[in-house]
């Protein structure tokens, strides 16, 4: 029975590089079942491949073969989840759920839950930017004081050229209308640009939905001002 792995690699962003990598994987009996480009820049690409291996005993040999490919470095290899998901389909399904949230509170809760799954985070949290209070969390999230300090530091760093950067394995996205922030994390594995863009897009969807729902609720309470 085949064993499926998620392989994340850095490789030259040039024609033939992926073919050379796939050839090495095939040389040890592996099969590339899927590929996702996470980031490109400075002549390099970070790709995530779904690789099926005939036996877990061949993983060390697989890595040795990959290291023979010029310019290719392995960032991470891990066993795939029992049910693999298409990240693009996941993102669309998540967007549909968020747009359909019946209340502003539901929208925030659904964002935290589904962003973790869609982006592949270990934990997620939504904090209030005005009170620094934790609104909702899922997974083994750090203390709220750490999360709020991270967001505050990230906001300050964004205003400074070449300023300090936060840990690569934590990502955040603002919800300006709701005055909240989505924060995602995972242990040791960096979030790449595509994953950060996904988190930001989901946060924008919920921020828009939050504004709509709070407006509807306000008009329902004060119908004379809704004209």
QUITAGI-V562928 format. One record per residue. N is the residue number from 0. RES is the residue in one small letter. SS is DSSP state (H for helix, E for strand, C for the rest). PSI is psi in whole degrees, 0 to 359 (none if undefined). OMEGA is omega as a letter, one per 40 degrees, with the letter a starting at -180 (999 if undefined). Layout:
# QUITAGI-V562928
n=N res=RES ss=SS psi=PSI omega=OMEGA
n=N res=RES ss=SS psi=PSI omega=OMEGA
This chain:
# QUITAGI-V562928
n=0 res=x ss=C psi=133 omega=a
n=1 res=x ss=C psi=149 omega=i
n=2 res=x ss=E psi=134 omega=a
n=3 res=x ss=E psi=135 omega=a
n=4 res=x ss=E psi=153 omega=i
n=5 res=x ss=E psi=118 omega=a
n=6 res=x ss=E psi=121 omega=i
n=7 res=x ss=E psi=124 omega=a
n=8 res=x ss=E psi=151 omega=i
n=9 res=x ss=E psi=134 omega=a
n=10 res=x ss=E psi=159 omega=i
n=11 res=x ss=E psi=137 omega=i
n=12 res=x ss=C psi=74 omega=a
n=13 res=x ss=C psi=156 omega=i
n=14 res=x ss=C psi=139 omega=i
n=15 res=x ss=C psi=342 omega=a
n=16 res=x ss=H psi=315 omega=a
n=17 res=x ss=H psi=322 omega=i
n=18 res=x ss=H psi=320 omega=i
n=19 res=x ss=H psi=320 omega=i
n=20 res=x ss=H psi=314 omega=a
n=21 res=x ss=H psi=325 omega=i
n=22 res=x ss=H psi=319 omega=i
n=23 res=x ss=H psi=321 omega=i
n=24 res=x ss=H psi=317 omega=i
n=25 res=x ss=H psi=332 omega=a
n=26 res=x ss=H psi=337 omega=i
n=27 res=x ss=C psi=18 omega=i
n=28 res=x ss=C psi=8 omega=a
n=29 res=x ss=C psi=160 omega=i
n=30 res=x ss=E psi=128 omega=i
n=31 res=x ss=E psi=111 omega=a
n=32 res=x ss=E psi=349 omega=i
n=33 res=x ss=E psi=157 omega=i
n=34 res=x ss=E psi=142 omega=i
n=35 res=x ss=E psi=127 omega=i
n=36 res=x ss=E psi=117 omega=a
n=37 res=x ss=E psi=329 omega=a
n=38 res=x ss=E psi=145 omega=i
n=39 res=x ss=E psi=145 omega=i
n=40 res=x ss=E psi=150 omega=i
n=41 res=x ss=C psi=35 omega=i
n=42 res=x ss=C psi=10 omega=a
n=43 res=x ss=E psi=155 omega=i
n=44 res=x ss=E psi=145 omega=i
n=45 res=x ss=E psi=114 omega=a
n=46 res=x ss=E psi=148 omega=i
n=47 res=x ss=E psi=121 omega=a
n=48 res=x ss=E psi=142 omega=i
n=49 res=x ss=E psi=116 omega=a
n=50 res=x ss=E psi=126 omega=i
n=51 res=x ss=E psi=126 omega=a
n=52 res=x ss=E psi=143 omega=a
n=53 res=x ss=C psi=338 omega=a
n=54 res=x ss=C psi=140 omega=i
n=55 res=x ss=H psi=341 omega=i
n=56 res=x ss=H psi=346 omega=a
n=57 res=x ss=H psi=2 omega=a
n=58 res=x ss=H psi=317 omega=i
n=59 res=x ss=H psi=320 omega=i
n=60 res=x ss=H psi=322 omega=i
n=61 res=x ss=H psi=312 omega=a
n=62 res=x ss=H psi=321 omega=i
n=63 res=x ss=H psi=320 omega=i
n=64 res=x ss=H psi=317 omega=a
n=65 res=x ss=H psi=321 omega=a
n=66 res=x ss=C psi=348 omega=i
n=67 res=x ss=C psi=347 omega=a
n=68 res=x ss=C psi=124 omega=a
n=69 res=x ss=C psi=125 omega=i
n=70 res=x ss=C psi=2 omega=a
n=71 res=x ss=C psi=131 omega=i
n=72 res=x ss=E psi=139 omega=i
n=73 res=x ss=E psi=122 omega=i
n=74 res=x ss=E psi=321 omega=a
n=75 res=x ss=E psi=147 omega=i
n=76 res=x ss=E psi=134 omega=a
n=77 res=x ss=E psi=156 omega=i
n=78 res=x ss=E psi=138 omega=i
n=79 res=x ss=C psi=156 omega=i
n=80 res=x ss=C psi=161 omega=a
n=81 res=x ss=C psi=321 omega=i
n=82 res=x ss=C psi=110 omega=i
n=83 res=x ss=C psi=144 omega=a
n=84 res=x ss=C psi=148 omega=i
n=85 res=x ss=C psi=116 omega=a
n=86 res=x ss=H psi=329 omega=a
n=87 res=x ss=H psi=317 omega=i
n=88 res=x ss=H psi=319 omega=i
n=89 res=x ss=H psi=316 omega=a
n=90 res=x ss=H psi=320 omega=i
n=91 res=x ss=H psi=317 omega=i
n=92 res=x ss=H psi=320 omega=i
n=93 res=x ss=H psi=317 omega=i
n=94 res=x ss=H psi=318 omega=i
n=95 res=x ss=H psi=320 omega=i
n=96 res=x ss=H psi=317 omega=a
n=97 res=x ss=H psi=319 omega=i
n=98 res=x ss=H psi=329 omega=a
n=99 res=x ss=C psi=5 omega=a
n=100 res=x ss=C psi=130 omega=a
n=101 res=x ss=C psi=335 omega=i
n=102 res=x ss=C psi=162 omega=i
n=103 res=x ss=H psi=321 omega=i
n=104 res=x ss=H psi=319 omega=i
n=105 res=x ss=H psi=320 omega=a
n=106 res=x ss=H psi=317 omega=i
n=107 res=x ss=H psi=316 omega=a
n=108 res=x ss=H psi=315 omega=i
n=109 res=x ss=H psi=323 omega=i
n=110 res=x ss=H psi=312 omega=a
n=111 res=x ss=H psi=314 omega=a
n=112 res=x ss=H psi=311 omega=a
n=113 res=x ss=H psi=334 omega=i
n=114 res=x ss=H psi=321 omega=i
n=115 res=x ss=H psi=314 omega=a
n=116 res=x ss=H psi=316 omega=a
n=117 res=x ss=H psi=318 omega=a
n=118 res=x ss=H psi=344 omega=a
n=119 res=x ss=C psi=38 omega=i
n=120 res=x ss=C psi=163 omega=i
n=121 res=x ss=C psi=325 omega=a
n=122 res=x ss=E psi=161 omega=i
n=123 res=x ss=E psi=155 omega=i
n=124 res=x ss=E psi=152 omega=i
n=125 res=x ss=E psi=127 omega=a
n=126 res=x ss=E psi=156 omega=i
n=127 res=x ss=E psi=125 omega=a
n=128 res=x ss=C psi=341 omega=a
n=129 res=x ss=C psi=319 omega=a
n=130 res=x ss=C psi=351 omega=a
n=131 res=x ss=C psi=25 omega=i
n=132 res=x ss=C psi=150 omega=i
n=133 res=x ss=E psi=125 omega=i
n=134 res=x ss=E psi=312 omega=a
n=135 res=x ss=E psi=152 omega=i
n=136 res=x ss=E psi=154 omega=i
n=137 res=x ss=E psi=147 omega=a
n=138 res=x ss=C psi=190 omega=a
n=139 res=x ss=C psi=70 omega=a
n=140 res=x ss=C psi=149 omega=i
n=141 res=x ss=C psi=171 omega=i
n=142 res=x ss=C psi=149 omega=a
n=143 res=x ss=H psi=328 omega=i
n=144 res=x ss=H psi=321 omega=i
n=145 res=x ss=H psi=317 omega=a
n=146 res=x ss=H psi=314 omega=a
n=147 res=x ss=H psi=325 omega=i
n=148 res=x ss=H psi=322 omega=i
n=149 res=x ss=H psi=313 omega=a
n=150 res=x ss=H psi=317 omega=i
n=151 res=x ss=H psi=318 omega=i
n=152 res=x ss=H psi=322 omega=i
n=153 res=x ss=H psi=321 omega=i
n=154 res=x ss=H psi=320 omega=i
n=155 res=x ss=H psi=319 omega=a
n=156 res=x ss=H psi=327 omega=a
n=157 res=x ss=C psi=340 omega=a
n=158 res=x ss=C psi=357 omega=a
n=159 res=x ss=C psi=125 omega=i
n=160 res=x ss=C psi=130 omega=a
n=161 res=x ss=C psi=32 omega=i
n=162 res=x ss=C psi=177 omega=a
n=163 res=x ss=C psi=149 omega=i
n=164 res=x ss=C psi=151 omega=i
n=165 res=x ss=C psi=179 omega=i
n=166 res=x ss=C psi=141 omega=a
n=167 res=x ss=C psi=337 omega=a
n=168 res=x ss=C psi=18 omega=i
n=169 res=x ss=E psi=135 omega=i
n=170 res=x ss=E psi=151 omega=i
n=171 res=x ss=E psi=157 omega=i
n=172 res=x ss=E psi=136 omega=a
n=173 res=x ss=E psi=154 omega=i
n=174 res=x ss=E psi=85 omega=a
n=175 res=x ss=C psi=315 omega=a
n=176 res=x ss=C psi=322 omega=a
n=177 res=x ss=C psi=349 omega=a
n=178 res=x ss=C psi=46 omega=i
n=179 res=x ss=E psi=173 omega=i
n=180 res=x ss=E psi=139 omega=i
n=181 res=x ss=E psi=130 omega=i
n=182 res=x ss=E psi=130 omega=a
n=183 res=x ss=E psi=148 omega=i
n=184 res=x ss=E psi=160 omega=i
n=185 res=x ss=C psi=154 omega=a
n=186 res=x ss=C psi=108 omega=i
n=187 res=x ss=C psi=341 omega=a
n=188 res=x ss=C psi=120 omega=a
n=189 res=x ss=C psi=145 omega=i
n=190 res=x ss=C psi=132 omega=a
n=191 res=x ss=C psi=171 omega=a
n=192 res=x ss=H psi=320 omega=a
n=193 res=x ss=H psi=321 omega=a
n=194 res=x ss=H psi=321 omega=i
n=195 res=x ss=H psi=323 omega=i
n=196 res=x ss=H psi=322 omega=i
n=197 res=x ss=H psi=313 omega=a
n=198 res=x ss=H psi=317 omega=a
n=199 res=x ss=H psi=320 omega=a
n=200 res=x ss=H psi=317 omega=i
n=201 res=x ss=H psi=320 omega=i
n=202 res=x ss=H psi=321 omega=i
n=203 res=x ss=H psi=320 omega=i
n=204 res=x ss=H psi=313 omega=a
n=205 res=x ss=H psi=325 omega=i
n=206 res=x ss=H psi=318 omega=i
n=207 res=x ss=H psi=316 omega=i
n=208 res=x ss=H psi=321 omega=i
n=209 res=x ss=H psi=315 omega=i
n=210 res=x ss=H psi=318 omega=i
n=211 res=x ss=H psi=313 omega=a
n=212 res=x ss=H psi=320 omega=i
n=213 res=x ss=H psi=326 omega=i
n=214 res=x ss=H psi=316 omega=i
n=215 res=x ss=H psi=317 omega=a
n=216 res=x ss=H psi=321 omega=i
n=217 res=x ss=H psi=319 omega=i
n=218 res=x ss=H psi=326 omega=i
n=219 res=x ss=H psi=326 omega=i
n=220 res=x ss=H psi=332 omega=a
n=221 res=x ss=C psi=70 omega=a
n=222 res=x ss=H psi=334 omega=a
n=223 res=x ss=H psi=342 omega=a
n=224 res=x ss=H psi=6 omega=a
n=225 res=x ss=C psi=1 omega=a
n=226 res=x ss=C psi=none omega=999
